[in-house]
Amino acid sequence: MATPRNLKRLQNLVWILIYGGLLTLVFGLAVGRGEEKVLGHSLVVGGAIVAAIGVVLIFVRARLKPSP
């Protein structure tokens, strides 16, 4: 059981992680086209991991029930 306040926080965290991760991923793709290939690759991998954590938290959020 989770309080509505905690569920709202989790929901906000999910979207911050997804959008932040995708933004970092795209930024890494842009940086990787230049001379900084290692930095670009690191940003792509890091952004993908953060976005994936956000997606997993969607399923966690779906399984939580609000407390009465």
C-alpha positions, -999 to +999 in steps of 0.1 A: +000+000+000+012+035-008-001+069+000-014+090-028+014+115-022+040+088-027+023+075-058+023+111-073+060+114-065+068+081-082+047+091-112+067+124-115+100+106-111+090+081-139+084+109-164+115+128-154+136+097-159+121+088-192+123+123-207+156+131-192+171+098-204+158+102-239+170+138-241+205+126-229+204+098-255+196+122-283+223+146-271+248+118-270+239+109-306+246+145-317+279+147-298+289+113-311+288+125-347+316+149-340+351+142-327+340+132-292+329+096-300+336+082-266+316+110-248+288+106-272+287+068-267+287+072-229+258+097-231+238+074-253+243+044-230+237+064-199+205+080-214+192+046-225+198+031-190+180+060-173+151+058-197+148+021-192+147+026-154+118+049-160+100+023-181+105-003-154+091+021-128+059+024-149+053-013-142+062-009-105+037+020-103+010+000-120+013-027-093+011-004-063-023+001-048-032+034-031-039+031+006-074+039+017 
